[in-house]
Amino acid sequence: MSKSYLKNFDVIVIGGGHAGTEAAAASARVGCKTLLLTQKITDIGVLSCNPAIGGIGKSHLVKEIDALGGLMARAIDYSGIQFRVLNSKKGPAVRSTRAQADRILYCQNIKKLLKKELNLLILETEVKDLIVKNYQVIGVLTQSNMSFYSRSVVLSTGTFLGGKIHIGLESYSAGRKGEKASIDLALRLRDLPFRVDRLKTGTPPRIDINTINFENLFVQHGDVPTPVFSFMGDISNHPLQIPCFLTHTNEKTHEIIRKNLHKSPLYTGIIKGVGPRYCPSIEDKIVRFPDRKSHQIFLEPEGLTSIEIYPNGISTSLPLDVQKEIVSSVKGLEKSKIITPGYAVEYDFFDPKDLNLTLESKWIKGLFLAGQINGTTGYEEAASQGLLAGLNAALSAKDCKQWFPRRDQAYLGVLIDDLTTQGANEPYRMFTSRSEYRLTLREDNADLRLTEIAYKLGLVDNPRWIRYNEKVLNISNEKNRLKKIKIYPKSSDSTILNQLFNIVLTKEINILNLLKRPEITYENLKYLKNFKVGISDLEAAGQIENEIKYEGYIKRQLEEINRHLKNENTPLLPTYDYNKIKGLSHEAVLKLNDYKPVSVGQASRISGITPATISILLIHLKKEYYKNHLS
C-alpha cells in the first residue's frame, strides 16, 4: 500500500457512531475513497444509551435510510430481539416500528456491513485538528501528528466534543462512560467561525437481570407476525425474540428524589446544557409533574447474552447511593443490583443554522456536520444526517451537484429544514407531528419515495434496485387485476360480504374500490371466491391498501404540495443584502441576513418571518425578474 494511498482520500469521516458509520458507508458506496477515523474500532456503531431502534417518527427515518441504501435497518433486522408496531390501531401515517436491540449483535452487524465497502478504510486514532486553508477544509491532524488529506470532511463527533460526565456533584471529562472526550478538537473548532453552545443528555443505571423479581410485573411481548425494518429484510433474519417488562415508580421513589435534589447537578446549576424535552431525567419528571403518582419504567434486555437490564424511564445524574435507593423503591427491583450508574453528559454542539441544506458548513467549504453536533438527539436522527452528509461530501469531492430531500419528500427533509431554518435551542427529536405531509410520508412508501433517487445517485446496489422494481410492478399489476374483478348484488361474494362484514351491496363494485371501506383489508379479500390468489409480497399488499383507503386524502395532499412548491422552490441567493429590499421590517432584515435562506419556502419557516414579509420578497423577486429579462 503506497504512502499516497494512506495520506490522500476523497472523504474523511471523523467519528464512528451512527452518523459517522452511515456517512462513511454512503461516501464509499458512491465510489469515493473514504477514511473513517474513530477513537475505538471496537465501539463502532455502539448503542450508547437505549438499546433500541425506531419509535414514533424515528422509524420513518430508519426506513428512509434503508430506501437510500443505508445500514441501520439491515443491522437491526439481524440484531433485534423484540419488534413491535406502535400506533398499530391508528392510521398508516403514524404507525411506527420499534425494535429492542441486542447491543453486541448490533455493533457486530454494523461492522460486517462496513467491511463490505471496498472504498472504505477504518483507522483507530483521535483527531485533534482540522487542516483549513482559505476557508476550505483540506484534511485533518491526529493526536500522533499524522496528517490525512481530502477534499471533504464529515464531522460526526456525537457527545465527545468537550464532553463532561456528571454523577451527583462529581464530574469528569469523557465523551461517554469509559471513553475520553475530544478536548483538543473542541478547542480548535471554537477558534473557527462557528456558533457553539452546550447541550446535555443522560442515561439510566444498568441493573443485573439476576437480581430482579419479574413475578407480578407486566410482560410485554413483541408483535406476531414480527415486523421487519429493511425493504430487503425478512423475518428469518431476526434472532431469538424475548419479552420486556413493565413496572412503575411510586410515592416512595418520588420522595427519595425530592429529598436529594440538592445533590443533582441539574438542579444545582452545575449542568448548563439544555436536556432533551421528550426524554427527561427522572428528577426532571418529578419536578415538572408533581401531581403524577407514578411513572412507567420499561425493563429492557440489553441482549441475548447480556446480564444487563436497561430501565427505560429513570435516566438520572443523581449520586450512586441515591440511584440505589431509587431503584430499590420500585416494584420488582427491591433487591436488584446496579451494574453501572446512570449519568448525564454535557457536550458542545454547533448552531445548525450555519449549515446549508446539504449539511455543508456555510463558512468552511468541504466541511459537513452530522448528528448530535447539530443539536439532535437519537440514533435515527444522527444516522439519517450522516447518510446525507456522507453522500454530499462525496458529491462535493467529485465536483458533482449536491442533493437534499424536500419536506414533502422525506422526514429527513423535514429534519434538515427544521434544523437549518430554526436551529436547535434544545436537543431535536423527530416526531410524525413535525411533518405537514405525513399522509404521504409513511413508513411503507419510503422506498417508493426515495429509492429511484438513490439509484441515480449511486447509493443503492443492483439487488435492491431489482427488488424495488419488482415491488413497483407487483403493485401496478395487482391494482389493475383488482379493478377488473367485480362483485354483483345477490352474488355468492355479495352474500359473503354480508355475512362476514355486514356489507349490503346495492350495485356492482370492483374489489379495488371495495378496499376503500374501513372494515375491509387486503387480507380479508381471501374470503371472496372471485379474488382467487393475491400477491405474496405483504409490503406491496399493504401499499395497495393504504393508497386505496386514503386515496382522496392523498390526492388533496398532493395538490397542496404542488401549490406549495410554486413558491417553495423559488430561489434566494445567499449573496442577497436584505437591507436593500424596501418594505422589510428591521427584524425581518436581521433574520434573513443571519439565516441566508436558499428559497422562499425556507424563508417562510424562519421564526418571526410573516406572510407579509414573504409577499414583499416575492414582489421584489418579480421586479428583479422583469428588470433582468425585459430591460
C-alpha positions in Angstrom: 0.0 0.0 0.0 1.5 3.3 -1.1 2.1 6.3 1.2 0.0 8.4 -1.1 -2.9 6.0 -0.6 -2.6 6.2 3.2 -2.4 10.0 3.1 -4.9 11.2 0.5 -8.6 10.5 0.4 -11.7 11.9 -1.3 -13.6 12.0 2.0 -12.6 11.7 5.7 -15.2 11.0 8.3 -14.5 11.8 12.0 -16.4 9.6 14.5 -17.6 6.0 14.3 -21.1 6.4 15.8 -24.4 6.2 13.9 -23.8 9.4 11.9 -20.2 8.5 11.1 -20.9 4.9 10.0 -23.7 6.0 7.7 -21.6 8.9 6.3 -18.6 6.6 5.6 -20.7 3.9 4.0 -22.6 6.4 1.8 -19.4 8.1 0.6 -17.8 4.7 -0.1 -20.9 3.4 -1.9 -20.9 6.3 -4.4 -17.3 5.5 -5.3 -15.2 7.8 -3.2 -12.0 6.7 -1.4 -13.1 7.2 2.2 -11.3 7.2 5.5 -13.2 6.7 8.8 -11.3 7.8 11.9 -12.5 6.7 15.3 -11.1 6.5 18.8 -12.1 2.9 19.3 -12.8 0.5 16.5 -14.5 -1.9 19.0 -17.1 0.8 19.7 -18.1 1.5 16.1 -21.9 1.7 15.9 -22.4 1.3 19.6 -25.8 2.0 21.1 -24.6 4.3 23.8 -27.9 4.8 25.6 -31.2 2.9 24.9 -30.7 -0.4 23.2 -33.5 0.2 20.7 -34.0 1.4 17.2 -37.2 3.2 15.9 -40.2 4.6 17.6 -42.7 7.3 16.7 -41.2 9.3 13.8 -37.8 7.8 14.2 -38.8 4.6 12.4 -39.7 6.7 9.4 -36.1 7.9 9.3 -34.8 4.3 9.6 -37.0 3.3 6.6 -35.7 6.3 4.6 -32.1 5.4 5.5 -32.8 2.0 4.1 -34.5 3.3 1.0 -31.3 5.3 0.4 -29.2 2.2 0.8 -28.0 2.8 4.4 -27.1 0.4 7.1 -29.3 0.9 10.1 -32.4 -1.1 9.0 -30.4 -4.0 7.9 -28.3 -4.1 11.1 -31.4 -4.0 13.4 -33.2 -6.7 11.4 -30.3 -9.1 12.3 -30.0 -7.7 15.8 -33.5 -7.0 17.1 -34.7 -9.2 19.9 -38.2 -7.7 20.1 -40.2 -6.0 17.3 -43.4 -4.0 17.7 -45.5 -1.6 15.6 -46.5 1.4 17.7 -49.8 3.1 17.0 -50.9 0.0 15.1 -54.6 0.8 15.7 -54.2 4.3 14.2 -53.8 5.4 10.6 -50.8 4.3 8.5 -49.2 7.8 8.6 -48.4 7.5 12.3 -47.7 3.7 12.6 -44.1 3.3 13.7 -41.9 0.2 14.0 -39.7 -0.2 17.1 -37.1 -2.9 17.8 -35.3 -3.8 21.0 -31.7 -4.4 20.1 -29.0 -6.8 21.2 -26.3 -4.3 21.8 -23.4 -6.7 20.9 -25.1 -8.1 17.8 -25.9 -4.6 16.5 -22.3 -3.5 16.7 -21.2 -6.7 15.0 -23.7 -6.3 12.2 -22.8 -2.6 11.6 -19.1 -3.7 11.3 -20.0 -6.5 8.9 -21.8 -4.1 6.6 -18.9 -1.6 6.7 -16.4 -4.4 5.8 -18.3 -4.9 2.6 -17.5 -1.4 1.4 -14.3 -1.7 -0.7 -13.7 2.0 -0.9 -13.6 2.4 2.9 -10.6 2.3 5.2 -11.1 2.5 9.0 -8.3 3.7 11.4 -8.3 3.9 15.1 -6.9 7.3 16.1 -8.1 10.6 17.6 -8.3 13.8 15.5 -7.1 17.0 17.2 -7.4 19.5 14.4 -8.8 20.3 11.0 -6.5 21.5 8.3 -8.2 24.6 6.9 -6.8 26.8 4.1 -8.6 29.9 2.8 -11.9 28.7 4.4 -11.6 25.3 2.7 -11.0 22.1 4.7 -8.2 20.1 3.1 -7.6 17.5 5.8 -7.2 16.5 9.4 -4.4 16.2 12.0 -4.4 13.4 14.6 -3.1 13.3 18.2 0.0 11.5 16.9 0.6 14.3 14.4 -0.3 12.3 11.4 -1.9 14.3 8.6 -4.5 13.0 6.2 -5.8 15.0 3.3 -9.1 15.0 1.5 -11.5 17.2 -0.5 -14.3 16.8 2.0 -14.5 16.1 5.8 -17.6 14.9 7.7 -17.6 15.9 11.4 -19.8 13.4 13.4 -18.4 13.5 16.9 -21.5 12.8 18.9 -21.2 13.8 22.6 -17.4 13.8 22.5 -16.6 17.5 21.8 -15.8 18.9 25.2 -17.7 16.1 26.8 -18.2 16.1 30.5 -19.9 13.3 32.6 -21.9 14.2 35.7 -22.8 11.8 38.5 -24.1 13.8 41.5 -21.9 16.7 42.3 -18.8 15.0 40.8 -17.9 15.4 37.1 -15.1 14.4 34.8 -14.0 14.8 31.2 -15.5 12.0 29.0 -17.5 11.5 25.8 -19.4 8.6 27.3 -18.7 6.1 30.0 -15.2 4.7 29.6 -14.2 6.9 26.7 -12.2 10.2 26.8 -13.7 13.4 25.5 -12.3 15.2 22.4 -10.8 18.3 24.1 -8.2 19.5 21.6 -10.6 19.3 18.6 -13.3 21.0 20.6 -11.0 23.9 21.4 -9.8 24.2 17.9 -13.3 24.3 16.5 -14.2 27.1 18.8 -11.5 29.2 17.0 -13.3 28.7 13.7 -16.3 30.9 12.8 -19.0 28.7 14.3 -21.6 29.5 16.9 -21.1 26.9 19.7 -23.3 26.1 22.7 -23.8 23.2 25.2 -26.4 20.5 25.4 -26.8 17.6 27.7 -28.3 14.1 27.6 -28.4 11.3 30.1 -28.8 7.6 30.7 -30.2 5.4 33.5 -28.3 2.9 35.7 -28.0 -0.6 34.3 -29.4 -3.4 36.5 -28.3 -7.0 37.0 -31.1 -9.2 35.5 -30.4 -11.9 38.0 -31.4 -9.6 40.9 -34.8 -8.6 39.5 -38.1 -10.2 40.7 -40.1 -10.5 37.5 -43.1 -12.0 39.2 -46.3 -9.8 39.0 -44.6 -7.5 36.5 -46.5 -6.8 33.3 -44.9 -8.8 30.4 -44.7 -7.0 27.1 -44.2 -9.4 24.1 -43.3 -8.4 20.6 -45.8 -8.5 17.7 -46.6 -11.6 15.7 -46.0 -11.7 12.8 -42.8 -9.9 13.5 -42.2 -6.7 11.5 -39.0 -6.1 9.6 -37.3 -2.7 9.1 -35.4 -3.2 5.8 -37.1 -3.3 2.4 -34.6 -6.1 1.7 -35.2 -7.8 5.1 -37.1 -10.9 6.1 -38.5 -12.3 9.3 -35.9 -15.1 9.1 -33.2 -12.5 9.7 -34.3 -12.0 13.3 -32.5 -13.7 16.2 -34.5 -15.1 19.2 -37.3 -12.9 20.3 -37.7 -12.2 24.0 -40.1 -10.0 26.1 -39.7 -6.8 28.0 -41.3 -6.0 31.4 -43.1 -3.0 32.8 -43.0 -1.6 36.3 -43.6 1.9 37.8 -42.2 4.4 40.2 -44.2 5.3 43.3 -44.6 7.9 46.0 -41.6 6.5 47.9 -39.5 6.8 44.8 -40.6 10.4 44.3 -39.9 11.3 47.9 -36.4 9.9 47.7 -35.8 12.1 44.6 -37.3 15.3 46.1 -35.1 14.9 49.2 -32.0 14.6 47.1 -32.5 17.4 44.5 -29.7 19.4 46.2 -27.3 16.6 45.0 -28.5 16.8 41.4 -26.1 18.6 39.0 -29.2 19.5 37.0 -30.8 21.4 39.9 -27.7 22.9 41.5 -26.8 24.7 38.3 -23.6 22.6 37.6 -25.1 21.5 34.3 -25.5 24.4 31.9 -26.6 22.5 28.8 -30.2 22.0 27.9 -31.5 18.5 28.0 -33.9 16.6 25.7 -37.6 17.7 26.3 -39.0 14.4 25.3 -36.6 12.2 27.3 -36.3 14.0 30.6 -34.4 12.6 33.6 -36.5 11.0 36.4 -35.6 14.0 38.7 -36.9 16.3 36.0 -40.1 14.4 35.7 -40.7 14.6 39.5 -40.2 18.4 39.5 -42.1 19.1 36.3 -45.1 16.8 37.0 -45.5 17.0 40.8 -49.1 15.6 40.7 -48.2 12.4 39.0 -48.4 9.4 41.3 -46.1 7.2 39.2 -44.1 7.0 36.0 -43.5 4.0 33.8 -40.3 2.0 33.7 -39.7 -0.4 30.9 -37.2 -3.1 31.8 -35.4 -3.8 28.5 -32.9 -6.6 28.0 -29.6 -5.3 26.5 -29.0 -8.6 24.7 -29.5 -12.3 24.5 -26.2 -12.9 26.3 -26.1 -9.8 28.5 -27.0 -9.8 32.2 -27.7 -6.0 32.0 -31.2 -4.6 32.0 -31.9 -1.0 30.8 -34.6 0.6 33.0 -36.1 2.9 30.4 -37.7 5.8 32.2 -35.3 6.6 35.1 -32.4 8.4 33.4 -30.6 10.2 36.2 -27.4 12.0 37.2 -28.0 11.8 41.0 -25.2 10.2 43.1 -24.8 6.4 43.0 -26.1 5.9 46.6 -29.3 7.8 45.7 -29.7 5.8 42.5 -29.6 2.6 44.6 -32.3 4.0 46.8 -34.5 5.0 43.8 -34.1 1.6 42.1 -34.8 -0.4 45.3 -38.0 1.5 45.9 -39.5 0.2 42.7 -41.7 -3.0 42.5 -39.7 -5.9 41.3 -36.4 -4.1 41.9 -36.3 -4.2 45.7 -33.2 -6.5 45.8 -31.7 -5.5 42.5 -28.1 -4.5 42.0 -26.8 -1.7 39.8 -24.0 -2.8 37.5 -23.2 0.7 36.1 -24.6 4.1 37.4 -26.7 6.4 35.4 -25.1 9.7 34.4 -25.6 12.9 32.4 -23.2 14.0 29.7 -22.7 17.6 28.6 -21.2 18.4 25.2 -20.6 21.1 22.5 -22.9 21.5 19.6 -22.9 23.9 16.7 -25.7 26.0 15.6 -27.2 24.2 12.6 -28.4 27.5 11.1 -24.8 27.8 10.0 -25.3 24.8 7.6 -26.7 24.6 4.1 -29.5 22.1 3.5 -26.8 19.7 2.2 -25.2 19.8 5.8 -22.2 21.6 4.4 -20.9 24.5 6.5 -21.7 27.9 5.2 -18.3 29.1 6.5 -15.8 26.3 5.7 -16.1 24.8 2.2 -16.0 21.0 2.1 -16.8 20.6 5.8 -20.0 18.7 6.6 -21.6 18.2 10.0 -23.9 15.4 11.1 -25.5 14.0 14.2 -25.6 15.4 17.8 -23.1 18.0 16.8 -26.0 19.6 15.0 -28.2 19.7 18.1 -30.2 16.5 17.5 -30.9 13.6 19.9 -31.3 10.0 18.9 -29.6 7.3 16.8 -32.0 7.6 13.9 -31.7 11.4 13.6 -27.9 11.1 13.7 -27.8 8.2 11.2 -30.0 9.9 8.6 -27.9 13.1 8.8 -24.8 11.0 8.5 -26.0 9.4 5.3 -26.9 12.8 3.7 -23.6 14.4 4.9 -21.6 11.5 3.6 -23.3 11.5 0.2 -22.9 15.2 -0.2 -19.3 15.1 1.0 -18.6 12.6 -1.8 -20.6 14.6 -4.4 -18.6 17.7 -3.4 -15.3 15.8 -3.7 -16.3 14.7 -7.2 -17.4 18.2 -8.2 -21.0 17.0 -8.7 -24.2 18.7 -7.7 -25.2 18.0 -4.1 -28.6 16.7 -3.1 -31.1 17.0 -0.3 -34.7 15.9 0.1 -37.5 18.5 0.4 -40.0 18.5 3.3 -42.6 16.8 1.1 -40.2 14.0 0.0 -38.9 12.7 3.3 -38.8 13.1 7.1 -35.1 13.6 6.5 -36.1 16.7 4.5 -38.2 17.9 7.5 -35.3 17.2 9.8 -32.7 19.2 7.9 -35.1 22.0 7.0 -36.1 22.4 10.7 -32.5 22.4 11.8 -31.2 24.9 9.2 -34.1 27.3 9.5 -35.0 27.2 13.2 -31.8 26.0 14.8 -31.8 23.9 18.0 -32.4 25.5 21.4 -32.8 22.0 22.8 -32.0 18.5 21.5 -34.2 18.0 18.5 -36.2 14.7 18.3 -38.2 13.6 15.3 -42.0 13.0 15.6 -44.6 12.4 12.9 -46.3 15.6 14.0 -43.3 17.6 12.7 -44.4 16.9 9.1 -47.2 18.7 7.4 -47.2 15.9 4.8 -47.3 12.8 7.0 -50.0 11.1 5.0 -47.7 10.9 2.0 -44.6 10.3 4.1 -45.4 6.9 5.5 -43.1 4.1 6.6 -44.5 1.8 3.9 -43.7 4.0 1.0 -40.2 5.3 1.9 -38.7 3.1 -0.9 -41.2 4.4 -3.5 -40.3 8.0 -2.5 -36.5 7.6 -2.4 -35.0 4.5 -3.9 -35.2 5.7 -7.5 -33.4 8.9 -6.5 -30.8 6.9 -4.5 -30.2 4.6 -7.6 -29.5 7.7 -9.8 -27.1 9.0 -7.1 -25.3 5.7 -6.9 -26.4 4.9 -3.3 -28.1 1.6 -3.9 -26.9 -1.6 -5.5 -28.5 -3.7 -8.2 -30.2 -6.3 -6.0 -32.0 -3.6 -4.2 -32.9 -1.8 -7.5 -34.3 -5.1 -8.9 -36.3 -5.8 -5.7 -37.7 -2.2 -5.8 -38.8 -2.5 -9.5 -40.4 -5.9 -8.7 -42.4 -4.3 -5.9 -43.5 -1.4 -8.2 -44.6 -3.8 -10.9 -46.4 -6.0 -8.4 -48.4 -3.0 -7.0 -49.3 -1.9 -10.5 -50.3 -5.3 -11.8 -52.3 -6.2 -8.6 -54.2 -2.9 -8.7 -55.2 -3.5 -12.3 -56.3 -7.0 -11.5 -58.4 -5.9 -8.6 -60.0 -3.2 -10.7 -61.2 -5.8 -13.2 -62.8 -8.2 -10.6 -66.4 -7.2 -9.9 -68.9 -8.2 -7.3 -72.6 -8.0 -8.1 -75.5 -7.8 -5.7 -77.0 -11.2 -4.9 -73.8 -13.0 -6.0 -72.1 -15.5 -3.7 -69.4 -13.0 -2.9 -72.1 -10.4 -2.0 -73.5 -12.9 0.4 -70.0 -13.5 2.0 -69.6 -9.7 2.4 -73.0 -9.5 4.2 -72.3 -12.5 6.4 -68.7 -11.6 7.5 -68.7 -7.8 7.4 -72.4 -6.8 7.4 -71.9 -5.1 4.0 -75.0 -5.0 1.8 -74.3 -4.3 -1.9 -77.0 -2.4 -3.9 -74.9 -2.1 -7.0 -71.8 -3.7 -8.6 -68.4 -2.8 -7.2 -64.9 -3.7 -8.2 -62.6 -5.2 -5.5 -60.2 -2.2 -5.7 -63.0 0.2 -4.6 -64.2 -2.4 -2.0 -60.8 -1.8 -0.3 -61.8 1.8 0.4 -64.2 0.5 3.1 -62.7 0.7 6.6 -63.7 -2.8 7.6 -62.1 -4.4 4.5 -58.4 -5.2 4.5 -56.3 -6.8 1.7 -56.1 -9.9 4.0 -59.9 -10.1 4.1 -60.2 -10.4 0.3 -59.1 -14.0 0.5 -62.6 -14.9 1.7 -64.1 -13.8 -1.7 -64.3 -16.5 -4.3 -63.5 -14.2 -7.2 -60.4 -12.9 -5.5 -58.5 -16.1 -6.1 -54.8 -15.9 -5.3 -53.4 -12.5 -4.4 -49.8 -11.3 -4.2 -47.4 -12.8 -1.7 -45.5 -9.6 -1.2 -47.0 -8.3 2.1 -45.3 -4.9 1.7 -46.8 -4.4 -1.7 -50.2 -5.5 -0.5 -50.1 -3.0 2.4 -49.0 -0.3 0.0 -52.1 -1.0 -2.2 -54.4 -1.0 0.7 -53.1 2.3 2.1 -53.1 4.0 -1.3 -56.7 3.0 -2.0 -58.1 3.6 1.5 -56.7 7.1 1.7 -56.9 7.9 -2.0 -59.0 11.1 -1.5 -56.8 12.4 1.3 -53.6 11.6 -0.5 -54.9 13.3 -3.7 -55.7 16.5 -1.7 -52.3 16.5 0.0 -50.5 16.1 -3.3 -52.5 19.0 -4.7 -51.5 21.0 -1.7 -47.8 20.0 -2.2 -47.9 21.1 -5.8 -49.4 24.5 -4.9 -46.8 25.0 -2.1 -43.9 24.1 -4.4 -44.7 27.1 -6.7 -43.1 29.4 -4.1 -41.2 26.8 -2.1 -38.5 26.3 -4.7 -38.3 30.0 -5.7 -34.5 30.5 -5.1 -33.0 33.2 -2.9 -29.3 33.9 -3.5 -27.1 33.7 -0.4 -25.5 37.0 -1.6 -28.7 39.0 -1.1 -28.4 42.0 1.1 -31.9 42.3 2.6 -31.1 45.8 3.8 -31.7 47.0 0.2 -35.2 45.5 -0.1 -37.7 48.2 0.7 -40.6 47.4 3.0 -39.0 44.7 5.1 -39.1 45.2 8.9 -35.9 45.6 10.9 -36.5 42.1 12.5 -37.0 40.5 9.1 -33.8 42.1 7.7 -31.8 40.9 10.7 -33.1 37.3 10.5 -32.9 37.0 6.7 -29.3 38.3 6.7 -28.5 35.9 9.5 -30.1 32.7 8.2 -29.4 33.3 4.4 -32.3 31.1 3.3 -31.8 29.4 -0.1 -35.5 29.5 -1.1 -38.7 31.4 -0.4 -40.1 28.3 1.2 -37.2 28.1 3.7 -37.5 31.8 4.5 -41.2 31.3 5.3 -40.3 28.8 8.1 -37.9 31.1 9.9 -39.4 32.1 13.3 -40.6 35.7 13.0 -40.9 35.8 9.2 -44.5 36.7 8.5 -46.6 36.1 5.4 -46.3 39.9 4.7 -42.5 39.5 4.6 -42.9 36.7 2.1 -45.2 38.8 -0.1 -42.6 41.6 -0.1 -39.9 39.1 -1.1 -42.0 37.7 -3.9 -42.7 41.2 -5.2 -39.0 42.0 -5.1 -38.1 38.9 -7.0 -40.7 39.6 -9.7 -39.3 43.1 -10.1 -35.8 41.7 -10.4 -37.0 39.2 -13.0 -38.6 41.8 -15.2 -35.6 44.1 -14.7 -33.2 41.4 -15.9 -35.3 39.9 -18.7 -37.2 42.8 -20.1 -34.7 45.6 -19.9 
